[in-house]
């Protein structure tokens, strides 16, 4: 018999998903693989004002799409099958993260940042240019909200994979 876990992803105004998850063998493996992808990226680490480069952060967040697709294809429909009422699966949570958390953020900020980047003077570094951007702090704040959901997601994945969470 498989163990059942309570899972929750919640940030007011952004997302709220709660339910139980009784992972099968493939979901446990998929959870571990996705967990490794998340904890080895900027996605779950706090990026304080002035730290890092926004473009690199966006690219890192975008790469989660490819990683998730690969894991979903690798393990097949068995990790996304509908379950009992109020029960979630790896596939369900993954698609929620992609379509309800990452996609809206990336769709909003990618073109806005790209437009601003196109005005960078040749003698200015990427960092200098980004630091002068009037929307820098707003984007960082919204990225922080996305990070909160990804930390919750990674902690749920750690629980499913049977390892202690390595993130805050």
N, C-alpha and C positions, 0 to 999 in steps of 0.2 A: 504494500500500500504506500502511496506517495504522501509525503508531508504537505500540508496546506499552510500557506503564509498569508498574512494580511499585508496588502500593499496600498500605498497612498502616494499620490503626486498632487500637491496643492500649493498654489500661489494665487491669492485673491486677485481677480481680474484677469488672470492668465490661464489657469487650468485647475481642474479639480477632478481627480479620478480616484476612487477607492473601490476596493473589492478584495476578493481572495484569489490566490493563485496556487494551484496544485500542479507544479511543473512536472512534465514528463522528462525522461532522460535527455532528449534532444534539447528541450528548453533549458535544462541546467547547463548544458554545454554552450548553448547560444548565449545564455546569460553571462557566463564567464567570458566568452569572447567579446561581447559588447561592453562588459565591465572594463576589460583591459583597454579597449579602444577609448572609453570615456576618461579613465583615470590617467591616461598617458597624454592627455591633451590639455590645452588651456581651458577647455570647456567646464571643468569642475574646480579650477583654481581661481581664487579671487584676484582680479586685476585692478589694483588700486590706481587712482588717478595718477597719470604720468608714467605708469609702467606699461611696457609692451607697446605693440603696434596694432592698431585697430584692424588693418587689412589682414594681418597674419591671424588675428583672432577670428575674423569672419571666414577666412579660408579654412581654418581648423574646424569651425562649426559646420561649414558646408561639407567637409570631408566625412562627417558623421553619416550623411546620406548614403554615400558609397559603401561605407563599412556596414551599415545596417542592411542595405540591399544585398550585399554579399552574404551576410549571415542568414538572412531570410531565404535566399536561394539555396544556400548550402544545406540547410536543415529541412527545407520543404514545408508543405502545408501542415504537417503535424505540429508545428510550433505556433500555428495561428488558428487552429481549429476552434470554432465556437464551443464554449463550455456552458456549464450551468449558469443560471441567472446570478448576476453580481460576481461572476468569476472571470478573471482576465487571463490572458495568455501573453507569451513573449511577443507574438506578432501584433496583438492589439496594442500593447504598451508602446512598442516600437513605432507603429504608425501614428499613434497619438503624439509621441515626441516629435516625429518628423513633421507632421501636418498641422499640429496645433501649437507647437512651441517654436521649433526651428524655422519652419517655412515662413510664418508671418514676420518674424524678426529679420530674417535674411532678405525677404522680398522688400521689406521697408528700407533697410539700411544699405544693402549692396549698391543700388543705383545712386543713392544720395552720396555715399562715400566716394564712389567712382567718379561722379561729377566733380566733387571737390578735389579729388586727386589730380584730375586733368588740368587743374590750375596751378599746380606746384611749379615754382620757379626752379630752373636747372641747378642753381647753387644751393637750394634748400634740401636738407635731408627729409626723408619720409617722416621721421619722428618730429622734426621741427615743424613741418607743415601740418601734421595732424594735431600737434599741441596748440596751434593757433586757430583751429577750426572751432567755430561758434557752437557746433552741435556735438563736439567731443564728449562733454560731460553727460549730455542727454543719452547718447549712444551707449556710453559706459554704464549708465544707470540701468538702461533697458537690458543690456548684456548681463548685468548682475541679476536681474529677475530671471532671465533664461538660465543662468548658472544655478540658481536656487533649485529650479525644477530638475536640472541635470544631476545635481548632487543627490536629490531625493531618488531619482531614477537609478543612479549608480549604487546607492545604498540598498535599494530594493534588489537590484541585480546581484549584489554581493551576498545578500541574504539567501537568494535562490541558489547561487553557486556554492554556498556553504563556506564562505570566507568572511573574515571581519572587514568592515568598510575601511578603506585606506584614505578616505576623504573626510572633510569637515562636515 
